Amino acid sequence: MYQHEAKDDWHWLENYLTYGNSVLPEALLCAWISTKDELYKQIAEESFQFLLSKIMIDDNIKVISNKGWMQKKTLENNTPIGGEQPIDVAYTVLALSAFYKVFDNEKYLQMMYNSFNWFLGKNHLNQIVYNPATGGCYDGLEEKNVNLNQGAESTVSYLMARLSLEFQ
């Protein structure tokens, strides 16, 4: 799919970016580790750099909004503000951890910490997403408010991201 979709300024496996995107380059990185097939490494690096160029803004993460996906034809992140989910931030932190462990490049480590800080208030609302009183995690960011539901998926996402930092 990458070879079919990747053209000029679009280096992704589909013609749109939705959520959970970081899992794909991380999976390709794992495929390279297992098989030593250089094509997996090349696509893992190219696709992850492309994704990071779309979601890392001024050293902060702003994942693709679930209110409107990024389409290949637009090439710009014109998605609405809000609609950011903890699972997407967590997957990015986990992928950055994997890339850091494999390539030992400090930029991945710094992006990992910057991305994790989204949970702690380094986001467009400057509001904490992790709830220290309950140990839970809110379900995400909307345009003007934090979604105060504390679902299991969000809490597990926060914990996975936090654990990845603990083991660096």
Number of C-alpha atoms within 10 A of each C-alpha: 9 14 11 10 15 18 11 6 9 20 21 27 18 16 18 16 20 17 19 17 21 22 16 18 27 24 15 20 25 18 17 18 14 10 11 12 11 13 12 20 20 15 22 24 18 17 24 26 14 15 21 18 10 18 18 15 11 7 11 19 23 25 30 28 24 17 13 16 16 21 17 19 9 9 13 10 18 13 16 16 18 23 21 24 25 28 22 23 30 27 22 29 28 24 25 26 24 19 23 19 14 12 9 12 11 11 11 19 20 15 21 26 17 17 26 25 18 23 24 15 14 18 18 17 16 12 15 19 29 24 15 10 6 8 11 21 26 23 24 24 23 19 14 10 12 19 18 13 12 18 12 13 16 23 21 16 23 25 17 17 26 17 12 18 16 8 7 9
